């Protein structure tokens, strides 16, 4: 029998045990082993039922390589090349952030606001990355007119591939926030960079693109830019919805009110943390509008 520390054991059970000894989460280890075996991630029950089966040598070797990448801190999604978001399997790699469940809070809020708008309402996703927000909205409301923007050509390539895979028609624009955007939208949503440049948690995110994470000394630089620019591209009564850091809700609400947004409010994620803030844009001088 092969020593479990070599991570090349004979059976699936031994492989999982060796991976956990290295510090891998059990679920991560199971998903990596399924990936190495060329089986879908939904086959965890199959994996448990066949954990005594001998592993093919190629699969065992690949599982070892994948496990070592994971123990070095590389996100699971990058290793397997996919991530589930809002019921969709999205292609992801190091060109884009890994979609987080927290961002589904933003999608849910956007869909709630769009419920009372025309079926073909115009929606803008700023900093689309993998396309997660734009794709989730378009999949749920197929008639929406969705535009997605990113400053990274690599990110747009990933997002375009995801749109093609799910047969969803989305307009993609390369540019820094709203600089290359034309027209007006009923709703603008964004999950921009919002981490301060000296944040102690940044080393844990070392494998993800820093340009999609860091936003100046206080993490608010990109949020400020979006809040400042968005009114020029919002329909009257249009909504701007923003994801932000766990401790930034009050600051973002203040920025929105100072810019002149009305009905400014926040939404909590599943952990009860105020994760998103937004407001409704009104014509200059309308009741409830603060001077910008």
C-alpha positions in Angstrom: 0.0 0.0 0.0 1.3 3.5 -0.9 2.1 5.8 2.0 -0.9 8.2 2.3 1.5 11.2 2.7 2.5 10.7 -1.0 -1.0 11.6 -2.1 -0.9 8.7 -4.6 -3.0 6.1 -2.7 -4.7 3.1 -4.4 -8.3 3.9 -3.6 -10.6 7.0 -3.5 -11.0 6.6 0.2 -7.2 6.7 0.8 -6.9 9.6 -1.6 -9.4 11.7 0.3 -7.9 10.8 3.6 -4.4 11.8 2.4 -5.7 15.1 1.0 -7.4 15.9 4.3 -4.2 15.1 6.2 -2.6 17.9 4.1 -5.3 20.3 5.3 -7.8 20.2 2.5 -11.5 20.6 3.3 -13.4 17.4 2.8 -15.7 18.9 0.3 -12.9 20.5 -1.7 -11.1 17.1 -1.7 -14.2 15.3 -3.0 -14.8 17.9 -5.7 -11.1 17.7 -6.8 -11.2 13.9 -6.9 -14.4 14.0 -9.0 -12.7 16.5 -11.4 -9.6 14.2 -11.6 -11.9 11.3 -12.5 -13.7 13.3 -15.1 -17.0 13.1 -13.3 -19.5 15.9 -12.6 -19.4 17.6 -9.2 -22.9 16.3 -8.5 -21.5 12.7 -8.3 -20.5 12.9 -4.6 -22.9 10.1 -3.8 -21.3 8.0 -6.5 -17.9 8.8 -5.0 -18.9 7.6 -1.6 -20.3 4.4 -3.0 -17.1 3.7 -4.9 -14.5 4.9 -2.4 -13.0 1.4 -2.2 -12.4 1.3 -6.0 -8.8 1.5 -7.2 -8.0 4.8 -8.8 -6.6 4.9 -12.3 -2.9 5.9 -12.2 -3.5 9.1 -14.3 -6.4 10.2 -12.1 -4.4 9.6 -8.9 -1.5 11.7 -10.3 -3.8 14.5 -11.4 -5.5 14.5 -8.0 -2.2 14.9 -6.4 -1.3 17.9 -8.6 -4.7 19.5 -8.0 -4.5 18.9 -4.2 -1.2 20.6 -4.0 -2.5 23.6 -5.9 -5.4 23.9 -3.5 -3.2 23.6 -0.4 -1.1 26.4 -1.8 -4.2 28.6 -1.7 -5.4 28.6 -5.2 -9.2 28.9 -5.3 -11.0 25.7 -6.0 -13.0 27.4 -8.8 -9.7 28.2 -10.7 -8.5 24.7 -10.4 -11.7 23.1 -11.7 -12.4 26.0 -14.1 -16.0 26.6 -13.0 -18.2 28.1 -10.2 -21.9 27.8 -9.5 -23.7 31.2 -9.3 -27.5 31.7 -9.1 -28.1 28.2 -10.5 -25.6 28.6 -13.4 -22.2 26.9 -13.9 -19.8 29.7 -14.9 -16.4 29.4 -16.4 -13.8 31.1 -14.3 -10.1 31.5 -14.3 -7.4 33.9 -13.0 -8.6 36.7 -15.3 -11.7 37.2 -13.1 -12.8 37.1 -9.5 -14.5 33.9 -8.3 -18.2 34.7 -7.9 -19.3 34.8 -4.3 -22.7 33.8 -2.8 -22.8 37.3 -1.3 -23.3 38.8 -4.7 -26.6 36.8 -5.1 -28.0 39.4 -2.6 -27.4 42.1 -5.2 -29.0 40.0 -8.0 -32.1 39.3 -5.8 -32.4 43.0 -5.0 -32.1 44.0 -8.7 -34.7 41.5 -9.7 -37.1 42.9 -7.0 -36.7 46.4 -8.4 -37.1 45.2 -12.0 -40.3 43.4 -11.2 -42.4 46.5 -11.6 -40.5 47.7 -14.8 -41.2 46.8 -18.4 -40.0 43.4 -19.6 -37.4 45.0 -21.8 -36.0 47.3 -19.2 -32.4 48.4 -19.8 -29.9 47.1 -17.3 -26.2 47.9 -16.9 -23.7 45.7 -15.0 -20.5 47.6 -14.2 -17.3 45.5 -13.7 -18.9 42.3 -14.9 -15.9 40.0 -14.4 -17.2 36.5 -15.2 -20.5 38.0 -16.2 -22.2 36.6 -13.1 -24.6 39.5 -12.4 -25.5 40.2 -16.0 -26.1 36.5 -16.8 -28.2 35.9 -13.7 -30.4 38.8 -14.5 -30.8 37.9 -18.2 -31.4 34.2 -17.4 -34.2 35.1 -14.9 -35.7 37.9 -17.1 -34.9 37.0 -20.7 -36.5 40.1 -22.2 -34.1 42.5 -20.4 -31.8 44.6 -22.5 -28.5 43.9 -20.6 -25.2 45.7 -21.1 -22.1 44.5 -19.2 -18.9 46.6 -18.8 -15.4 45.7 -17.8 -12.0 47.4 -18.1 -10.3 44.0 -18.6 -10.3 42.5 -22.1 -9.5 39.1 -20.4 -12.5 39.4 -18.1 -14.8 40.2 -21.1 -13.5 37.1 -22.9 -14.5 35.0 -20.0 -17.9 36.7 -19.6 -18.6 36.4 -23.4 -17.8 32.7 -23.3 -20.2 32.3 -20.4 -22.9 34.2 -22.2 -22.4 32.0 -25.3 -22.4 28.8 -23.3 -25.8 29.7 -21.7 -27.1 31.2 -25.0 -27.8 34.5 -23.4 -27.6 37.7 -25.5 -25.7 40.4 -23.7 -23.9 43.5 -25.0 -20.3 43.7 -23.8 -18.4 47.0 -23.6 -14.7 47.4 -22.7 -14.0 50.5 -20.6 -13.3 52.0 -17.2 -16.8 52.2 -15.5 -19.0 54.4 -17.6 -16.5 56.1 -19.9 -17.5 54.1 -23.0 -21.2 53.7 -22.1 -24.0 55.5 -24.0 -27.7 55.7 -23.3 -29.7 55.6 -20.1 -30.7 52.6 -18.0 -33.5 51.7 -15.7 -31.1 50.0 -13.3 -27.3 49.9 -12.9 -25.8 47.2 -10.7 -22.1 46.8 -9.8 -19.9 44.6 -7.6 -16.8 46.8 -7.9 -13.4 46.6 -6.1 -13.9 47.6 -2.5 -10.9 46.4 -0.5 -8.5 48.9 1.0 -5.0 48.6 -0.3 -3.6 47.8 3.2 -6.3 45.3 4.2 -4.7 42.5 6.1 -6.9 39.9 4.4 -5.4 40.6 0.9 -2.8 37.8 1.2 -5.6 35.2 1.2 -6.7 36.6 -2.1 -3.3 36.5 -3.7 -4.5 34.3 -6.6 -7.2 36.6 -7.7 -6.7 39.7 -9.9 -5.8 42.7 -7.7 -7.4 45.2 -10.0 -10.7 43.6 -9.3 -10.2 43.7 -5.5 -8.3 46.9 -4.4 -9.8 50.4 -4.5 -7.5 52.9 -2.9 -6.6 53.6 0.8 -10.2 53.2 2.1 -11.6 50.8 -0.5 -14.1 53.3 -1.7 -12.4 54.8 -4.7 -14.3 52.9 -7.3 -17.6 53.2 -5.4 -17.1 57.0 -5.4 -16.5 57.0 -9.1 -19.6 54.9 -9.9 -21.8 57.0 -7.7 -20.5 60.2 -9.2 -20.9 59.0 -12.8 -24.1 56.9 -12.7 -26.7 59.7 -12.7 -25.7 60.7 -16.2 -26.8 57.3 -17.4 -29.8 56.6 -15.2 -33.4 57.1 -16.3 -35.4 59.3 -13.9 -36.4 57.0 -11.0 -33.7 54.5 -12.1 -31.9 52.5 -9.4 -28.2 52.2 -8.7 -27.4 49.1 -6.6 -23.9 48.4 -5.3 -22.1 45.6 -3.5 -19.5 46.7 -0.9 -17.5 45.5 2.0 -19.0 44.2 5.3 -18.2 47.5 7.1 -18.9 50.0 4.3 -22.7 50.3 4.2 -22.9 53.6 6.2 -20.1 55.2 4.1 -21.8 54.1 0.8 -25.2 55.3 1.9 -23.7 58.7 2.8 -22.0 58.9 -0.7 -25.3 58.1 -2.4 -27.2 60.7 -0.4 -24.5 63.4 -1.0 -24.8 62.7 -4.7 -28.5 63.2 -4.6 -30.0 59.7 -4.6 -33.3 59.2 -2.9 -34.7 56.2 -1.0 -31.2 55.2 -0.1 -31.0 51.9 1.8 -29.0 48.7 2.3 -29.7 45.0 2.0 -28.2 42.2 4.2 -26.7 39.0 2.9 -27.6 35.6 4.3 -25.2 36.2 7.3 -27.2 39.3 8.2 -24.4 41.7 7.1 -25.3 44.8 5.2 -23.7 43.8 1.9 -25.4 46.0 -0.7 -26.5 49.7 -0.8 -28.4 51.7 -3.4 -30.7 54.4 -4.2 -33.2 55.8 -6.7 -32.2 58.7 -9.0 -34.7 61.5 -9.4 -34.6 64.6 -11.7 -32.7 67.5 -10.2 -34.9 69.4 -7.7 -37.3 66.5 -7.1 -38.7 66.1 -3.6 -36.4 63.9 -1.5 -33.4 64.6 -3.6 -30.3 65.9 -1.8 -28.2 68.4 -3.7 -25.3 66.6 -5.4 
